[in-house]
Structures are given as C-alpha cells and as structure tokens.
Amino acid sequence: MSNKNFVLCILTTLLTLSCIQAQEAKVLARHPGDIIKFEIKFDGPNAEKITRVNGGLNLEGQIPNDQAGFVNSFGGNSTTPSSPKSFDLQLKVPDNIATGNYTLSLTGFAAEGYGDYANGRDFMLPPIHIENPKKFTPPSITVKQLP
C-alpha cells in the first residue's frame, strides 16, 4: 500500500468514527433555572375550541436518596394560543427539583370540557434529563421523653 493510500485510509477511518460519535451525542441535561419550551398543536374535531393548555414534567422513578424532600414534578400553563390551534408552553425548572428523567403530560381545556394527553400514548418525546447538583440527606436524630 502506498503512503498516499495509507493516509487516505486513515482519514476515511477517522471521518467515519467522528460521524458515529456525532450520531451518538446525547441531549444536554437541563438544570434549575432553565426554561424548557414546547410547541403544542391540536388537530381534528374541536381543535379550535381549545383555549388553554396546562403541562407538566414528572419524574420517572424515585427521588434520589441524597435529595430527600426535593420536588419530582413541575408545570405551567399557556392561556393564549400562539396561532390558531397552537400553544407555546414554557416550564421553568425549579431550584429544588430532583435529578432524573422527566416526561411531559398535557391538558387542553375548552369551554365544554378538556382532554388529557400523555407522552408515550398521545405523542412521543424523549425523556428530559434534569440534573441538580444540590443534595440533602436528612440527619439522624435522637428523641427522649422528658419526665
């Protein structure tokens, strides 16, 4: 193999490896104070009747042991359509959120009723990973009854 072919082979291999790594890149974690934005579009009968959307992110699994008392869900609402049958929803990650993967659930309200929508059932979004560096493990205590 000539030097030119050898160099070409090396460059091709490096380019292939960099492409594979780029495909495996994960979405960056969210942190307390971050704003997570969603666009919600309704379609079909009664879609134009939706006037308000509530949404929330809920922790999959348990709160970590070193984050006792932290919250495992948070939400927000959008009261004005951003365009016909569409709503923009913004959720601010709270300071005392537990670390973990969160999934979205939504409720669309109309004057006549409402519809509940869940990730994995009505729409598909990957879980949102939230990392919170804050920790709290409750200290042990001793309690004695006094005479």
N, C-alpha and C positions, 0 to 999 in steps of 0.2 A: 504494500500500500504506500502510495507516495505521501509526502508530507502534506501536500495540498488536500488530498482526500482524507487524511487523518484529521487535519484541522477542521474540515467541513463536517466530518462525522462527530467530532467533539462538540462543535457549535450546534449541530442539529439535536444532539442529546441534551445539551443544556437548555435549549429553547423548549424542547418537549417537557423537560422537568419543570421549568418555570411556568408553563401553561397548566400543567397538572396541579401545581401548588396554588395557582390563581383560582382554579375551579374549586379547590377545597377551602378557600378562605371563608371564615365564619363572620357573621354579622357581629359588630362590636356590641358589647354589653352596654346597657343603659345604667344610669346612676341617679341617686337622689338629686332632685332639682331639674333633671332633664324633662323636656316636653316631648311626648310621643304623639304623633299626628296620624289620623286615619281619615280617609275619604269613604263615605258610605253612600251607596247609590241604591235606590229602591226601583223595582221594575215590576210590571204586571198590574193586575187589577188593584185599585185603591192605593197605588204608589203615590199618587199626587195628594192623597189625604194625609200623609204623614207630616206632622208639624213640628215634631221634637224627637230627638234621639238621646237616650242615655246609654252610656257604655262603661264598661269596667274591665280591668285586668285582674285575674285571680290566680293565685299561686297554685301550681301543680305540686302536690305532695305536701310535706310537712315543713313547718318553720324550723330552720336550723337550731340546734340546741344552744349555740352561743349567741342567739338573737332572741332570747325569751322576751315576750311582750311586744315584739315588733308586729306591724300590720302585714296581712297576707293578701290584701286586695285594695284597690283604689279605683275611683271613677270620675266621671264628669258628664256634662250634657251639652248638647247643641240645640239652641232654641230657634234658630233661624236657618232655613235652607240656604246653602251656598249657591245653588242653582236649582231649577226645577227637579224635584225628586232626589236631590243630593244634599248631603250634610258633611261638614268638616268637624271632626271631633278631636279635641286636644286634651291629653291627660298629663298632668304634672306628677312625676314620680316623687312620692313623699319622702321626707328625711328619715322616717323610722320604718322603711319598707324592708322586709326580709329578703335575703338573697335567694334567687331561684328562677325558674322558668314560669312565665305568666301567659295565660290565654285570654283572649278577648271574648266578651259576651255583650250583646246589644239588645236594647228595647226601642222599637219605633212606635211613637204614640200618634193617634189620630183622635178626633172628637168622639168617634163611635167606639173605639177600642184600641188595642195595642197588639203588637207582635213581638215575641221573644226570639232571638237569633243567637245561636251558639257556634263557636269555632269548632270545626270538625263535623258539624251537622249541616249548617246552612251556608257556610263559607269556609275557605281554607286559608289560614295564615300560619306561618311557622311560629312557635312559641317565642316570646320576647324574653331574653335573659337579662335579669336585673342583678347587679352586684352592689352591695352596700358594705363598705369596709368597717362600719360601726359594729361593735359587739357588746353583748350584755349577757352574762351568766349570773343568775341570782346567787348571792352568797348564802351560805348555810346560816342557820340561826339556832339559838338555844332559848327555850321558853320555860320559866319556872313559875309555879303558882306561889304567891306570897301569902304568908299567914295573915 
